[in-house]
Amino acid sequence: RDGILLLYLADLTAIGAEGDWLEKEILDIKAPVINRVTVTHPDGQKIVIGRPNGTGNLSFENLPKGAAADPSVSAEEYAGVLAGLNLDDVAKADSKPFPKDKTTTVVFEGDGGLQVTVELATLGNENWMRIKGSAPAPEPMPATSASGAKVTDLRTDWPKIMADLNARADGWVFQVPSYQVA
């Protein structure tokens, strides 16, 4: 029996570096799915980015009169934050309080009523996020099947994707690389 225990211990040490067991991808929603992004900074200042008429390229919607957008940052980059969003570390939510005066809230709105809310805080030198998603139930498409039954479009099942995200994220905060949220 001791040999069996040692075999298991040997297998556990072969897993790799600390943290390698952790699923790194938090979410992967591509920018074209996102139609509106609202960033609310701790001081209340808002940046709103949207697609005119729900189509075309994203643009800044609420620049002050006479102001121009920073040419080094495109509106499309804001929508791309959720694409390939990966974590560096994870912690219990209650171990990393997010001070209201240091927390930025970003709401992403997308196709099919998709909504993802991200709260970001820099704690020490690390960027941490809380994340929550929602989506309405899919509605039947106007078309009917050959049998005459209404068809539900599940090509992108946002309610399921958001339920999976919430199940993984509930009670947790994620440390993310600065290049993904800067």
C-alpha positions as CSV (number, residue, x, y, z in Angstrom):
1,R,0.0,0.0,0.0
2,D,2.8,2.4,0.7
3,G,4.0,1.9,-2.9
4,I,0.6,3.0,-4.2
5,L,0.6,6.1,-2.1
6,L,4.1,7.0,-3.4
7,L,3.0,6.5,-6.9
8,Y,0.1,8.9,-6.5
9,L,2.4,11.5,-4.9
10,A,4.8,11.1,-7.8
11,D,2.0,11.7,-10.3
12,L,0.9,14.9,-8.4
13,T,4.4,16.4,-8.4
14,A,4.5,15.8,-12.2
15,I,1.6,18.2,-12.8
16,G,4.0,21.1,-13.3
17,A,4.4,24.6,-11.9
18,E,2.2,26.0,-9.2
19,G,-1.1,27.2,-10.8
20,D,-0.8,25.0,-13.9
21,W,-3.8,23.0,-12.7
22,L,-6.0,26.2,-12.9
23,E,-8.2,26.9,-16.0
24,K,-6.7,30.2,-17.2
25,E,-9.4,31.3,-19.6
26,I,-12.2,33.4,-17.9
27,L,-14.1,34.3,-20.9
28,D,-13.8,34.5,-24.7
29,I,-16.3,36.9,-26.3
30,K,-15.1,38.4,-29.5
31,A,-15.4,42.2,-30.1
32,P,-17.9,41.9,-33.0
33,V,-20.5,40.5,-30.6
34,I,-20.2,43.6,-28.3
35,N,-22.5,46.5,-29.3
36,R,-22.0,48.9,-26.4
37,V,-19.4,49.4,-23.6
38,T,-19.9,51.7,-20.6
39,V,-16.9,52.4,-18.4
40,T,-17.6,54.1,-15.1
41,H,-14.5,55.3,-13.3
42,P,-14.4,55.7,-9.5
43,D,-15.0,59.4,-9.7
44,G,-18.2,58.9,-11.7
45,Q,-16.7,59.8,-15.1
46,K,-18.2,57.7,-17.9
47,I,-16.9,56.6,-21.3
48,V,-19.6,55.2,-23.6
49,I,-18.7,53.3,-26.7
50,G,-21.3,52.0,-29.1
51,R,-22.2,50.9,-32.6
52,P,-24.4,53.5,-34.4
53,N,-27.7,51.7,-35.2
54,G,-26.3,48.5,-33.8
55,T,-24.0,48.0,-36.8
56,G,-20.7,49.2,-38.1
57,N,-17.7,50.2,-36.2
58,L,-17.7,51.1,-32.5
59,S,-17.2,54.8,-31.7
60,F,-17.0,57.0,-28.7
61,E,-20.5,58.3,-28.0
62,N,-20.1,60.8,-25.1
63,L,-17.0,62.8,-25.8
64,P,-17.3,66.4,-24.5
65,K,-18.0,69.0,-27.1
66,G,-14.8,69.9,-29.0
67,A,-12.9,66.9,-27.5
68,A,-11.3,64.2,-29.6
69,A,-10.6,60.6,-28.7
70,D,-7.1,59.5,-27.9
71,P,-5.7,58.3,-31.2
72,S,-3.6,55.6,-29.4
73,V,-6.8,53.9,-28.2
74,S,-9.5,52.7,-30.5
75,A,-13.1,52.1,-29.5
76,E,-12.8,48.6,-30.8
77,E,-10.1,47.8,-28.2
78,Y,-12.6,48.4,-25.4
79,A,-15.0,45.7,-26.9
80,G,-12.0,43.3,-27.3
81,V,-11.3,43.1,-23.5
82,L,-13.5,40.0,-23.2
83,A,-11.8,38.1,-26.1
84,G,-9.4,35.6,-24.7
85,L,-9.6,37.1,-21.1
86,N,-7.2,35.0,-19.0
87,L,-6.3,35.0,-15.3
88,D,-3.0,35.0,-13.6
89,D,-4.4,34.0,-10.2
90,V,-7.7,33.6,-8.3
91,A,-8.8,34.3,-4.8
92,K,-11.9,34.1,-2.7
93,A,-13.9,37.3,-3.2
94,D,-14.0,38.2,0.5
95,S,-10.1,38.1,0.7
96,K,-9.8,41.0,-1.8
97,P,-12.1,43.9,-1.0
98,F,-12.7,46.3,-3.8
99,P,-12.6,49.9,-2.4
100,K,-15.4,52.0,-4.0
101,D,-13.0,54.8,-4.6
102,K,-10.6,52.5,-6.6
103,T,-13.1,50.4,-8.5
104,T,-13.9,50.9,-12.2
105,T,-17.1,49.2,-13.5
106,V,-17.4,48.2,-17.1
107,V,-20.6,47.0,-18.6
108,F,-20.5,45.1,-22.0
109,E,-23.7,44.8,-23.9
110,G,-23.9,42.5,-26.9
111,D,-26.0,40.5,-29.3
112,G,-29.1,38.7,-28.0
113,G,-29.3,40.8,-24.8
114,L,-25.9,39.6,-23.6
115,Q,-24.6,41.6,-20.7
116,V,-21.3,41.2,-18.8
117,T,-20.4,43.4,-15.8
118,V,-16.7,43.6,-14.8
119,E,-15.5,45.4,-11.7
120,L,-11.7,46.2,-11.8
121,A,-9.5,47.3,-9.0
122,T,-5.8,47.7,-8.7
123,L,-4.8,46.2,-5.3
124,G,-1.1,46.8,-4.6
125,N,0.5,46.3,-8.0
126,E,-2.0,43.7,-9.1
127,N,-5.2,44.1,-11.3
128,W,-8.1,42.2,-9.9
129,M,-11.6,41.7,-11.4
130,R,-15.0,40.5,-10.4
131,I,-17.2,39.4,-13.3
132,K,-20.9,38.5,-13.7
133,G,-22.9,37.8,-16.8
134,S,-26.6,37.7,-17.8
135,A,-28.6,37.0,-20.9
136,P,-32.3,36.6,-21.6
137,A,-33.6,33.2,-22.7
138,P,-33.3,32.7,-26.4
139,E,-36.4,33.6,-28.3
140,P,-37.8,31.4,-31.1
141,M,-36.7,32.5,-34.5
142,P,-39.4,33.7,-36.9
143,A,-38.8,30.7,-39.1
144,T,-40.5,27.4,-38.5
145,S,-39.1,23.9,-39.1
146,A,-40.3,21.5,-41.8
147,S,-42.7,20.1,-39.2
148,G,-44.1,23.6,-38.5
149,A,-42.6,23.9,-35.0
150,K,-41.0,27.2,-34.0
151,V,-37.2,27.0,-34.1
152,T,-35.0,28.4,-31.3
153,D,-31.6,29.8,-32.5
154,L,-29.0,28.2,-30.2
155,R,-25.9,28.9,-32.3
156,T,-24.7,31.1,-29.5
157,D,-26.5,30.0,-26.3
158,W,-25.7,33.2,-24.3
159,P,-27.9,32.1,-21.3
160,K,-25.9,28.9,-21.0
161,I,-22.5,30.7,-21.5
162,M,-23.4,33.3,-18.9
163,A,-24.7,30.6,-16.4
164,D,-21.4,28.8,-16.8
165,L,-19.5,32.0,-16.3
166,N,-21.5,32.9,-13.1
167,A,-21.1,29.4,-11.7
168,R,-17.3,29.7,-12.1
169,A,-17.0,33.3,-11.0
170,D,-19.4,33.4,-8.0
171,G,-17.5,34.0,-4.8
172,W,-14.2,34.5,-6.7
173,V,-12.0,37.4,-7.9
174,F,-9.5,37.0,-10.7
175,Q,-6.0,38.6,-11.0
176,V,-5.6,39.6,-14.7
177,P,-2.5,40.8,-16.6
178,S,-2.4,44.6,-16.9
179,Y,-2.1,44.3,-20.7
180,Q,-5.6,42.8,-20.8
181,V,-7.3,45.6,-18.9
182,A,-5.2,48.7,-19.2
